[in-house]
Amino acid sequence: MSEREVVVTGIGLTTPIGKNAEENLDSIMAMKSGIAHFPVDNLPDFLQYYAQVKEFDLPQNIEPRQQGQMKFLNRGALLGFCSSCEAVSQFREKLADIPPGRRALYVASGDFTKIGYEFMYPAINDSADSNWQMVDQIKLNNAALNKVNPFFLLESLSNNLFSFLSAYMEFMGPNTSLASLSPNGGNALEMAYRSIKQNKADIALAVGYGSWITEIPLYELEGLGILSKCKYGIHSYKPFDRNRDGFIPGEGGAAILLASADAAKQWGAVILGRIKGVENCIEFPSDRCIGVPDKVIKRNILNVLKETGCRTDDLACIIPHGSGTRKGDRSELRSIMDVLGDKKSDIPVCGLKPYTGHMGAASDIAEVIFGIHAVRSKTVPATLNFQETEKECSELRISNSPQSCDKSHFLSISYGAGGQSSSVIVEVTSKEE
C-alpha cells in the first residue's frame, strides 16, 4: 500500500486560557493559567477550583436550519465545535475542491457535561414536599412539561457533535465518534492520521472536547481519588512535583486539520508540521487490577520511536500526560528515564495541564498544538507550579521557567485508566517555510 506524508494545516483551540489558538498560545508564553476559585454553596472547598472557559465565539454564518440542530449540542460539544471551525477556517475556500467522501472526521468526546439529573431539579423542586421525602406525581408531570428541556436526552449523547459537524462541514469520508477518557483524543488523531497516510482521505479533522467542571463529575472524579485537594489554591496542580496530589479539572475543545503533503502543497496551504508517527498500546499493572502500571508509557514511546526512525537526540521536548497523581506521574517519569538513558538530563520535559486544567480528550490534541508552537518559537513552556521532583527523577529537565530548544521534533504522550497510552511524534516546520 502506498503511504503518504501527513501534515498539519490547521489548528483550533477553545480553552480556559483563550477563545482561539492565538489567545491560547499567548497565554502559554505568558505563563497564564485558567484555573480559578469558584465559590459554590454546599460544595467542599477543594472542589471549587477548576478551569472554566469564560467566552467562546460561535460562527456568524450558521443557517437557521443548522441553528435548530445546534440545540442538541451541550456545552462541551459547543467548545469542540468552535475549535473545529477555527481549525478549518483558513481552508474553507479549498473545501469545494475536495469531494465530501475524501474528507475524514474523527471526534473524541471525554465529556461529562450532561452527567446527572440537574435538568430535573426545577420540576422536582416544584413537586416535592418541604423535606424532599415525597413527590406529588401530578405536580411533577405538569412542572416537567414546562420546566424540563425536552432535548435533555439528546444533549447527553456523545456523538451529537460528530453528527452535526459531519453535516455542517460535509466531512463524509472515513469517520467515527469516540467516547472515552484519556487518551481518547490521541486515538482520534491516530485515526485521522492513518486515513490520510493510507490514501483513504485527502484531509482529516481530529477533534477532542470535554467539560468536567459541573458538580456531579467533580464528585465522581474525587471518588476515584485523582483530584487535588487544592491546599495551594489555584497553584495546586503540580505535575511531576514531589508535593503533587492529583489534577484540577477543566473544559475545552481542540482540533487539528490534517492533509496529505502533496495536496497541501498543491493548495498552497500553510504547513505547521508533519505527523511522523502515532502509536497506541496498553500495559497492565502487575496485580492485574485497574491502576497504573510500573512504567505505563515506556513501550509506547519505544514503539513510536521505532515507527518514525526518530532518535531521542532528535527531540526538542517531551510533553507527558502529567495527571499530577502520585502513581501516574511517577510511572511516566520512570518510563521516560528508561527510554532516555544517559540523555535524561538533555531533553526538556514539560507538563501543560496546569494551564488549562485537565480537559479530557481536548487536552490530548491541545498539547500537540502547544508542542508545535513551542518548537516553532524554540521555547519549551514552563511547567507551572513545579518546584522539585522526587529524588529518583531529579536528573530530568523539568522547570518552572521556559526552556530553550533547537531541535525540530517533539513527543506528546497521553495515558488513561487501565494502562492505555497514545504517543505522537511531530516534526515541526520553521516559521520561514
Secondary structure as UniProt FT lines:
FT   STRAND          6..15
FT   TURN            16..17
FT   HELIX           21..29
FT   TURN            30..31
FT   STRAND          35..37
FT   TURN            41..42
FT   HELIX           45..48
FT   STRAND          49..51
FT   HELIX           64..69
FT   HELIX           70..72
FT   HELIX           75..89
FT   TURN            90..91
FT   HELIX           92..95
FT   TURN            96..97
FT   HELIX           100..102
FT   STRAND          103..109
FT   TURN            113..114
FT   HELIX           118..120
FT   HELIX           121..127
FT   TURN            130..131
FT   HELIX           137..147
FT   TURN            150..151
FT   HELIX           152..155
FT   TURN            158..159
FT   HELIX           160..168
FT   TURN            169..170
FT   STRAND          175..179
FT   TURN            182..183
FT   HELIX           184..197
FT   TURN            198..199
FT   STRAND          203..211
FT   HELIX           215..223
FT   TURN            224..225
FT   TURN            231..232
FT   HELIX           233..235
FT   TURN            239..240
FT   TURN            242..243
FT   STRAND          251..260
FT   HELIX           261..267
FT   STRAND          273..282
FT   TURN            286..287
FT   TURN            294..297
FT   HELIX           298..308
FT   HELIX           312..314
FT   STRAND          315..319
FT   HELIX           326..340
FT   HELIX           341..343
FT   TURN            344..346
FT   STRAND          348..349
FT   HELIX           353..356
FT   HELIX           361..377
FT   STRAND          379..380
FT   TURN            384..385
FT   HELIX           391..393
FT   TURN            394..395
FT   STRAND          403..404
FT   STRAND          409..415
FT   TURN            417..418
FT   STRAND          420..428
FT   TURN            431..432
//
